[in-house]
Amino acid sequence: MSSTALPERLDRAQIEKQRVKLKEGFPFDALFTRIDFLLFVLNRQRQIVESYPEDAGRFHEDLLEGLGLRPGEALGCVHAKSCPGGCGTSQACRFCGLALAVSEAQEEGISVKRRCLLRRGGSVSEEGIEYQVTAVPISWENEQYILLFLEDRSDEKRRMVMERLFFHDVLNTATGLRMHLELLARKDLPPGVRADVTKLLEISSSLTGEIEDQKTLSGAENGTLQVRKDFVHSLELLKVLADQFSGFAEKRGVSIEIRPFAEVFSLITDAGLLRRVVGNMLKNALEASESGDTVTLFCGTRSGGKVFSVWNPGVMDEEARLRVFTRSFSTKGENRGLGTYSMKLLGEGYLKASVGFTSTEQDGTEFHILFVDSSRPSL
């Protein structure tokens, strides 16, 4: 919208006539009485002819009081009163997602979706609200209207901001703790103190890793995760993971081995995300193993691509096999179940690989991530 919208309006009687015509013929009640978002029906002058729910104009007790207003006026936008023409006519309206969506839908005759950041006046101070706006043009009884759907995304946006701040601050604190312990571990310490410092360093490293995993998962779920392109050496990746989880395995009495026929190859992918996927496979296998078991790691060629896999001798029951990649499902108790879920989310959603598993009484359980070579046919 290169300039502000025209200020012309219909009077109250004309608006009432349009509303009655719509109510008599268009099946609004059947379609929109149970919607979870706001809906304004706008005429060509961008005035509200109908709304669902009827108190959609939150600053008016009922529809009739808000009838004939424009969306920003009904929602309490601070710019709606900044010039005589009202909503859509101020200089700020040139950059409003709602105004732009309505204008484009009217001019192009197409459905338009945009983000609207609305500043609403309050009794004490202003508040910011973010709407996902969809403007859909319709024609009814030789009149042109816009169905304007508004979904409040404010809580979701605030949660994302708070998560970013939380992960930033707590990760900095955990990293600082680990660095101080690393410096302390280099000093000449009595044997007993050194053992305690080593233990604390191990715990702080584990804590940092857990925070980073949760930060990655949060970014993956809300679509803000950035994927890098790194040079990954297959065998080195497995060696790093085997060393990383050696202490955890030792506590459980489980051994970690890399199969002697594992292949050496290189791969271009996000090294950090791949470590997390295979690391979750390894942690899951260790937790599913009994004392005396051996968990094996493998990398090689399979089904026309490159694969990383983790095997343990246990077997999953039917429920676990059917629900293993479901978020928060776990056989280990409540507040668990993100490890296998994140394997699928990161491996397939971001690394564009295939993540799967097999689990039988005869062959045990193996999780794998397969990068298919597009230059070769899949078997």
Secondary structure, DSSP 4 states (H G I P E B T S, - for coil): --SPPP-----HHHHHHHHHHHHHHS-HHHHHTT-SSEEEEE-TT--EEEEESTT-STTSSSHHHHTT--HHHHHTBGGGGSSTT-TT-SSGGGG-HHHHHHHHHHHH-S-EEEEEEEEE--SSS-EEEEEEEEEEEEEETTEEEEEEEEEE-HHHHHHHHHHHHHHHHHHHHHHHHHHHHHHHHTS---HHHHHHHHHHHHHHHHHHHHHHHHHHHHHHHHT-PPPP-EEEEHHHHHHHHHHHTHHHHHHHT-EEEE-TTPPP-EEEE-HHHHHHHHHHHHHHHHHTPPTT-EEEEEEEEETTEEEEEEEES----HHHHHHTTSTT--SS-TT---HHHHHHHHHHHTS--EEEEEEETTTEEEEEEEEE-TTS---
